[in-house]
């Protein structure tokens, strides 16, 4: 997977949730808007400081996170 350069994690911004370029727009917000049927053009109109590449990187990040597998730690 290519390196994601537009997704930031900062405990000082939105409680550490993954955000777009340090802005107060979370990956979850973007994915939720797209999942509910909003087009990229509509999202960019509502958030004019975002770029189209931000939207697609948010989707890529979400897809990567969904594929992660959590393994329980076994007792020593």
N, C-alpha and C positions, 0 to 999 in steps of 0.2 A: 504494500500500500504506500502511496506517495505521502510525503510528510505534509501534515495539515498546518498551514502557517496562519490561517485566519481565525482559528479557534484558540481562545485563551481561557485559562483557569486562574483566578485570583481570589483569595479569600475575602478581599476587600470589596469585590464587585459581585453583586447579586449572590452573596453568600457562598461564593466559590463555584457556582454552577458554570458549566461551559458557556462562554459568551462569544459573540462575534467581535473580533479585534478590540477587546477590552471595553466595548460599549455595553450599555445596559440592555442588551437584547440577547436573550438566551437561545441556545440551540433548540431547546424545547419549544420556545415561542415560534420559531421559524418552522420547525417540523410540524407543530400543531396547526399552524395556519395553512401549510401546504396540504396536510392530511384532511383538513376541513373543506378543501376545494378552492382555496385562494390561489390565483395564478402568481407566478413570479412578478409579473408587471404590477399586480395589485399590491403585493407586499412591498415592492420598491416604491410605489407611490405613497404608501402609508409610512414607510421608513426611508425617506429620501437620502439619508446618510449611508445606507447600505449599498452594496454593489451586487450584481447578479452572481458573481463568483462566491460571495459570502453565503448565498442561499444554497448553492450546490455543495459547498464545503460543509455546511451544517448537516445536510443530508448524508454526506459521506461519513462524517463523524458519528452520526446516529447509527448508521448501518454498521460501522466498525464496533461500536459499543454493544450493539445487540448481539453480535457474533462472539463476544468475549465469553469465556467459560470460567465460572468460579469453581474452584476446587476446595473442598473443605480440608482444613489442616487436620491430620491425624495426630492423636496424642503420642507423645514420645515414649 
